[in-house]
Amino acid sequence: MAKKAAATEAPEKTKKIKASGFAPLKFQEYTITQKRSGRFQVVDAKGKNINAAAKEKVLLSAKVLKGSFKKAGGEETPAT
């Protein structure tokens, strides 16, 4: 019977802290959040995800990411 008493006690509530430390950025036309994996998610005002080149453009304009994302080996110099 002592086990039932221990099971009914509520465990202490702990505060949830985001591991990434990145606060969501909310703009009029989109919202930028960071996933637990470290990648960014961009959602438009209608609730649809933005992907690919449009996502890169939004992240660069919001100054979340820096630089360009050209694939390595895309430009090859011809052998002379």
C-alpha positions as semicolon CSV with decimal commas, in nm:
position;residue;x (nm);y (nm);z (nm)
1;M;0,000;0,000;0,000
2;A;0,296;0,233;0,047
3;K;0,368;0,208;-0,326
4;K;0,030;0,362;-0,412
5;A;0,097;0,664;-0,194
6;A;0,432;0,727;-0,364
7;A;0,276;0,695;-0,708
8;T;0,007;0,957;-0,637
9;E;0,256;1,226;-0,537
10;A;0,321;1,472;-0,817
11;P;0,682;1,491;-0,933
12;E;0,854;1,827;-0,912
13;K;0,805;2,038;-1,223
14;T;1,123;2,136;-1,400
15;K;1,165;2,433;-1,627
16;K;1,219;2,348;-1,992
17;I;1,517;2,531;-2,134
18;K;1,588;2,519;-2,503
19;A;1,921;2,351;-2,569
20;S;2,004;2,570;-2,865
21;G;1,956;2,905;-2,695
22;F;1,802;3,042;-3,017
23;A;1,483;3,239;-2,962
24;P;1,229;3,216;-3,245
25;L;1,235;3,514;-3,480
26;K;0,888;3,630;-3,580
27;F;0,842;3,852;-3,883
28;Q;0,524;3,963;-4,056
29;E;0,554;3,713;-4,340
30;Y;0,747;3,423;-4,175
31;T;0,879;3,271;-3,850
32;I;1,227;3,122;-3,803
33;T;1,284;2,858;-3,536
34;Q;1,572;2,622;-3,465
35;K;1,516;2,248;-3,435
36;R;1,685;2,036;-3,169
37;S;1,910;1,898;-3,443
38;G;2,048;2,249;-3,496
39;R;1,885;2,307;-3,834
40;F;1,652;2,598;-3,897
41;Q;1,284;2,584;-3,984
42;V;1,115;2,866;-4,176
43;V;0,735;2,883;-4,172
44;D;0,532;3,139;-4,367
45;A;0,229;3,329;-4,232
46;K;-0,009;3,061;-4,364
47;G;0,173;2,787;-4,170
48;K;0,352;2,623;-4,463
49;N;0,722;2,538;-4,453
50;I;0,961;2,724;-4,680
51;N;1,237;2,509;-4,829
52;A;1,538;2,511;-5,063
53;A;1,660;2,836;-5,218
54;A;1,376;3,042;-5,072
55;K;1,470;2,922;-4,724
56;E;1,837;3,014;-4,777
57;K;1,735;3,359;-4,900
58;V;1,516;3,419;-4,592
59;L;1,786;3,299;-4,349
60;L;2,052;3,515;-4,514
61;S;1,828;3,825;-4,520
62;A;1,745;3,776;-4,151
63;K;2,121;3,747;-4,084
64;V;2,078;3,407;-3,917
65;L;2,332;3,249;-4,153
66;K;2,638;3,397;-4,317
67;G;2,802;3,320;-4,650
68;S;2,693;3,133;-4,959
69;F;2,608;2,768;-4,994
70;K;2,752;2,664;-5,328
71;K;2,810;2,292;-5,367
72;A;3,176;2,194;-5,357
73;G;3,319;2,091;-5,691
74;G;3,051;2,276;-5,888
75;E;3,305;2,494;-6,067
76;E;3,589;2,304;-6,228
77;T;3,878;2,469;-6,404
78;P;3,947;2,319;-6,745
79;A;4,286;2,151;-6,785
80;T;4,510;2,328;-7,036
